């Protein structure tokens, strides 16, 4: 399944980054740009976000928090689609970082930026120097100019009540540190996550199941399938003919521990159970489905895979105790006809 985002969304992400960059570099009435706030918004929070999304990306088979909050355990998104979702998300955040970088470089070229640091809780310049050195350890060996020294930190300290304006000639010397931080803590993590997504998508394609999914390649084949569908007669059999069949509950709770349940657990667990079942080549499969659910492509693919192995299959509806519209039965009957499923009385 392909995932295409509109081009305006990419443009909006880039412009959002430019706005963040320009807004962050606006001078305050004190005359200096708040360096600590700039680093937090431009680098610190994006880096934390990249770390969290990287962890969540490898736990991608868990339903999203919104789905869990809504109590929809039947939510299923396949592995490939989740990877593409993460891929697009990292692309958008990377464009936001590029927008910030463009705004920073542009204003760096055409304006005289003056940076200062100030904190209510941290007043010791040596503590700030330790923090800055820790942040800069990635590039201090090959870009020493991007590592602020103690003299720069002391000279650019800003106290609102008694601002130091005697020696601010080097207030712009923070720009290499900010530039390096943007590259290392903002753009680099997203680029790495994009690369990981691309490799995983490529690997998933190369190791994809050999089963042929249900797919329609042209309008002509769709018309042909519709014509064949009208000619197919739905076969009916009593439940007594399927007493020895392997029972599969689709998006419905099982009644015994021996029966298989699919469509509720995570995608990989379902695939593992399904492959194990197909390896046994049962003679009969009885699908028990909740009448209130709608037929979906994932179920159709599994039915088709079993058909390719010559397994006889039937469909039995689990009807609710309350009243329900009649079109629900017609929908499942059409599904049974399309996939040569025997309708259980």
Secondary structure, DSSP 8 states (H G I E B T S, - for coil): ------HHHHHHHHHHHHHHHHHHT---TTSSEEHHHHHIIIIIHHHHHHHHHHHHHTTTTS--HHHHHTT-TT----HHHHHHHHHHHHHHHHHHHHHHHHHHHHHHHHS---EEB--SS---HHHHHHHHHHHGGGTTTT-GGGS--HHHHHHTB--STT---SS-TTTTTTHHHHHHHIIIIIIHHHHHHHHHHHHHHHHHHHT--SS------SHHHHHHHHHHHHH----EE-GGGGTTSEEEEESS--SSTTSEEESSS-HHHHHHHHHHHHHH--SEEEEEEETTS---HHHHHHHHHHHHTT-EEEEEEE--SS---THHHHHHHHHHHHTT-EEE-
